[in-house]
């Protein structure tokens, strides 16, 4: 059974998921984009694939380390399936890179729980968010998550709240120097970066509507049980579980504000959503319902492709 196969973390799971993800990546790229089969184009796509899968591996690492789920591969499976449901999420290279850096930032933020090397972790998290912002401006909203982390983990030293601005300044200075050396006009580079659009008509396709509706429906259902079971978690881990909810809310905020809504911005939601859904699957006692839940998600991409 599918749920039993991924109920533990085994090396075979990484191989299976790597092959599944490679298949999804290739289908998405070659069915939507007109990819030139030159060495340069292939190298670029290979690099993007490695960035994507590295994101999944890093995600699995920090989720397991922070005990946000049990030791299983369900979270990785869900992450890959989400991409299969909405393959548009891997078509925008800038969002792929932004999401990668945000996952690195999230890893550092959640590790603040142990109160070790605090200043370094805060700087790292802010640095990666700032780098992500260079690729996709509205990644800047994740600074709200960083400051929320400082609050929920009860950091009172005012210096800790100043460090993120030092990290932002560092990225800004490095970026400015790069633009000068490469001869780019800084004004043109940053022009319209903070654009906002509330025009959702571009998402009016059957594929996106069906996929997004399924994910939001299953996500909200899982979130209800996720919040309900918060009190059963160890007290020291509760702030971390709350941060995942905040991350999900911020990701939805990005969906709303995104200036160019093509479906790729849903990628920011996948990490917190995978954690929330995995927690729900772990508390389901009826095996048949858990199997049905997973199979509906897995079969959906196939059904959508036929629409």
C-alpha positions, 0 to 999 in steps of 0.5 A: 500500500502506498501509505505504508511504503512511504510511512518510513524514511528509506533510501529507496524512497529517494530513488523513487521520488527522484525518478518521479520528479525527473519525469514530472520535470521533463513532461512540464518542460517539454509540453509547455516550453519550446526548449532548444536542445543545445548544450547550453539549454540542456545545462540550464534545465539540468541546473534548474532540476538540481535546484528543484530537487535540492529544495526537496532534500533540504526541505526533508532534512529540516522538517525531520530535524525539527520533528515537524513530522514523523520519520517518513517520506510522505512530506517529500512525496506530497511536495513532488505530487503538488508540483505534478498537479501544478507543473506551472510552478517549475516553469519560472526559473526566477521563482524556482531560485527564490523558493530555493533560497527561502527554503534555506532561510526557513531551515535557519529560522526553525533552527532558532528553536534551540537558541544556539548560534542565534545571531549567525542563524538570524543573519543567514535567514535574513541574507537568504530572504534578501537574496530570494527577493532579488529573484522575486520581489514579494519573497520580501514578505518572509521577513515577517516570518523571521520577525515572528520567529524571533517573537515566538522563540522569545528573543528579547535582545534588541540586537537580534532585531537589528541583525536582519537589517545588516543582512539586507544591507549586505545583499544590497551593497553586493548587488549594487557593486555587481550592477556597477561592475556589469554596467547595468542601470540600477534604476532600470533593474529595480523598476516595477519590482514591487508591482501588484496585481489583483487580476486573477483572470490569467489563472482562468484555466481548467488545469489551474482551477482544478489543481488549485481547488483540490490543494486548497480544499485538502489543505484547509481540511488538513489545517483544521486537524493540524491546529486542533492537534497543536496542544498534543505537541511537545511544548518546546516544539509548538512555536515551530508548528505555529510558524508553519501556519504563518509561512502558509499564510504569507505564501497565500499573501504572495499568491494574492499580490503577485503581479504576474499570475501564471501559477508558478507563484503557488510553489511558495505554498508547497513546503508549509502545505506538505508539512500540514498535510503530512501531519494530518495523514499521520493521525488518520487511523483509517488506512483506507481513507489515508490511501484514498487521500493519497491516491486522489492527489496522485491520480489528479495530475493524470486526470488534469492532463486529459482535460 
